Structures are given as C-alpha cells and as structure tokens.
Amino acid sequence: MTIKIAPSILSADFSNLSRDCEIINKSNADWFHLDVMDGLFVPNISFGMPIVSKIRKLTKKPLDVHLMIIEPERYIEKFIEIGSDILTVHIEATTEMDNILTKIKQSSIKSGIAINPDTPVNKLENYINKVDLICLMGVHAGFGGQRFINKTFDRLVELKALIKSKDSSALIEIDGGVDNTNCKKLKSLGADILVAGSYVFKSLDIKTAIDSLK
C-alpha cells in the first residue's frame, strides 16, 4: 500500500489558512490532520470546532481530526456533524472508549485511537479490532516541532505485531517528529499514514516536502 501523508494544520500559517489549505488540496497529500487541544489533556490550546468547520469548507480531502481533549465523549456528535472523516481520541483521555467507538461507527465515519509515548501498547488490545486506525505518537502530545522519540520505532514493531496477532485491519498512523530522515524506516516497519507538520509547512516548498515523504 502506498503510504498516506496527512499534513498537520497545526503548523500552517493561520494568517493565510485558505492559501495553505489550497496548497494541500493541490498536493499529493492524502488527508488533512487537525489537532484539537483543550489546554487540559495537553498543556496547550490550539483550535476548536469553529476552525474545524471553517477548514472543512476549504478542503477537498478527508479531515483526520485528532482530539487531544479530556472526556472527548462530550463532543463526538458535534465533531461528526461539522465534517470529520476520521475521528481519533486518546486512550488516556477517557473511560468511555467503547461508547465513543460505537457512536463513531454508527455515523459511518472512521474511528481512531491515539496513544502517547509513555502508554504501553498492550493497553490497545481490547480495542484493536474495533477501530480503523491507531495513532502512535512519535512525540509527547501538545506541541508541534518536537524531536522524534526514537523508541517509537520499537513501539511501532510491537503495535504491528499486536495487529497481526489479533487479525485486525487497523491502520497505523505516526504523528509527531516525522520528516525525510525517518519516513522510510517508519514505512518499512509497518506505518500506513504519516502525519507531518513542521517538516511540511516550514519547508521552502510544501508540495516538494510532501512528495519527499511519499
């Protein structure tokens, strides 16, 4: 399978959001990745539903919405309503994961579970056959531009083995610190989707940066 690239809008120029979205629309990227942060689950605030709704109107590709918020079950219906195509919640942020996944499945969009670098991969075991993707964090959630955590490679191998052992069809998404120095290894170890923010939007040519990851 060809690797999917999901540029993270967190690193876009918000004073020129329409321009950056149009560049992604015309690029070889596959998805738009949107990080929603609440300042509670992570020590940062990014943007909420109004911005996601605005971006939905600017985009021609799937919206991969990553909720870095506490108790995401409070907002699942709203994020579905405003146009999410993939909705991912953190395993560390809720005690209602089964209910969340049921709601997302009933809406006919794709579901995902994100997992932070310090959370054991085996915590996913009960959900691996209930989701469309696992978002394996390559940095500690909360800020763009962080350095990739190298133990993510080993965690990717472990996650791939878990998926295979459970005969799951879940895709693996890597989020955080992805660039042209690690993308080939991540793909070779089983990654299906790469989220890249700073590497894409801080480059001299956004489309070329995306192509280098593809």
N, C-alpha and C positions, 0 to 999 in steps of 0.2 A: 504494500500500500504506500502511495506517495504521502510523505509527511505533510500534515496540515500546519499552517502558520497562522497564528492569531495575534496580531499586533495589539499591545496593551494601550488603550486610550489614556491611561493614567499619565503616560509620558508625552502625550500630544501637546501641541500649543493651543491652550484653551482660548486664547485671543484670536485664533484662526482655526477654530474647530471644524467649520464647514470645509475649509481648504484641506485640512489633514484627512478628514473622512473621505473626501473625494479622491485624494491620492490613494488611499487604501482601496476604495471602490475600483479604481483603475489598475491596481497592482495584482500580483499573483498571490496575495494573501487569501486565506480561506474564510476566516471569521474575524469579527471584531471582539476583542476581550475587554470587558468593562469591570473594573474593581470598585465595588461599593463598600466604603469603610465608614464605620459609625463612631470612631473615637473611643469605643468601649472594648470591643473584642480585640481591636488593634489600636495602637497609640497614634492614630492619625485619622483625619476626616477627609474624604475625597469628594464624592458627589452622590446624590440620591436619585429618587425617581424622576424628578423633572428633567435632569440631564440625560438619563437613560432614555426617556421619552423623546427628547429632542434628537438624540443621536439616532434613534430608530428611524426618524423621518429623513435623516441624511444618508442612510446606509442601504446598500443593495446586497449585503451579505449577512449571514447569520450573526446574531448577537449572542455572545458567550458571556453571560452575566455571572460574576463571581461575588457572592455575598460574604464579605468579611464583617459580619454583624452578629451581635448576640441575639439569641432567640429569633432566628430567621423565620420561624413558623408564623410570626405575626404579619409578615409581608409577602408571603409566597404568592397569594392570589393577585396582589397588586403588580408584582414584577412580571407575572404571566400576562396580565391584562395589558401592560404597556409595551409588550412585544418581545420579550425574551424568547430566544430559540433554544438555548441551553441555560439551565439554571443550576448553579453549583453552590452548595452550603458546606460549611466547615463541620467536620465531625466533632470538633472540640467545642462548638458553639451552641449545641442543642441537645436536649434529652428526648426530642420528638422526631428523630430521624425517620422512623418508619412512617409516621403520619405525613411528614414532608414529602417523602418519596412517592407516597400514594397520591397526594394532591397533584404533584407534578406529572405523574403518569396519567392521571385522569384528564389532564389538559392536553395531552398528546405532544408536549414538547419533551426535550431530552433532559435527563437529570444527571447531576454530578455530585460527588463528594470530594471536598478538598481536605488535605491532611498536612499539618505543619511538620517541620523537620524533626522536632523532638517527640512526636507522637508515634508509637510503634505501629508499623504497617499492619500487624495482625489485628489491630482494632477494626480493620475494614472487613474482616472475614464474614461477618453476618450480613453484610450489605453488598458484597461483590457481585452477586447475581441479581441485584435489584436496581443497579444504576447503569447508565450509558457510558459514563467516564469517571475516572479518578484523577483529580488534580493534585499531583505530587509537588509540593512546594520546594523549590530549589533555594529559597531564602526564607527568612522569618517574615511572616506576613505583616504588611503595614506600610512599607515604603518602597518606591521604585529606585533603581540604580544600585542595588546592593550586589555584592560579590557572590557568585555562585558557591554554594556549600558542596564540597566535593563528595561528602558521604551520600549525597543524593544519587550518585551512580550505583552504590550498593543497595540503596533503598529501592531504586528502580528495578534492579535484578530481583530483589525479594518480592516486589509487587507483581512483576511479570510472572514469577513462579506461582504466586497465590492465585492469580487469574487463571493460569493454566490448570492448576490443581483442582479448581472449582468449576472448570469448564465454562468460565464466564466469557462474555463477549465485550466486557468493558474496555474502552479505550483508555490509554494513559496520556495525560496531559502534563507537561512540565512547565511550571510557572515560576519565574524568578532567576535572574542572572544568566539567561540564555543568550548566547552570541555565537559568532562563527568559530570560536575556539572549542566549543563543547557540543555543538549541534550534531556533528557526525557520530560522535560516541553515544549521545543520547538516543539517536535513531537506531544505531546498531544494537543497543541494549533493550530496545522494545518500545521506545516512545512513539506515540502516534500523532500528537499535537504539541507544538512548541509555542509558548507564549513569550513574546519578546517586546519589551517596552523601550528602555533606553537605547538598546542597540539599534533599533529601527528608527526611532524618532530623533535621536541625537546624531544620526549619520548625515553625511553630506547629501546623500540621495536615498530617500526612503525606499523607493522601488528596488534599487540595486541591493540594498541591505536585505530586503525580503527575499529576493532571488538568491542571495548567497546562503540563506538558511534553507531554502527549498532544495 
